[in-house]
Amino acid sequence: MPPLPNTCSFPLRSVLAVTHGFPVEGNEFGAIVEHLTGRPTSPLAALGVREECLAWIYRQHPQLSVITAPPAFDSKTGDFTAVDAWADLVEQLIGTTLPIAPLPPGDWQNKTTLDVVLDHAPADKVYVIDPDANTD
């Protein structure tokens, strides 16, 4: 792929958060999505464009599409040893940063928060929660 305009370099681990679910702070993930879309985003809004962002990053950096999924990590105990070792290996193969260009106009659709919610929790399902129910 030829060089693209308006690229911005991001830490590889932040890019891996978008492409592979690598654990990073939410603002790192959001910064990439905001750069890709050119719009401020929230975690919920990012869900609405994740697939388009993922496909565009893979198109720019096809080598990421053959990287295996990261090993499991335990956010409760804070044990990220295996996933950090995985990221270290990926950085050795690819580098510590990657340039990312914004999504081309027309390649994604800005969804409202309601549309994103309905994509993940369809309106034809009703969940009833009994606050008095025994949860034992």
Summary of the structure (lengths in Angstrom):
residues: 136
radius of gyration: 17.7
end to end distance: 56.6
largest distance: 60.9
contacts: 323
relative contact order: 0.20
helix: 49%
strand: 7%
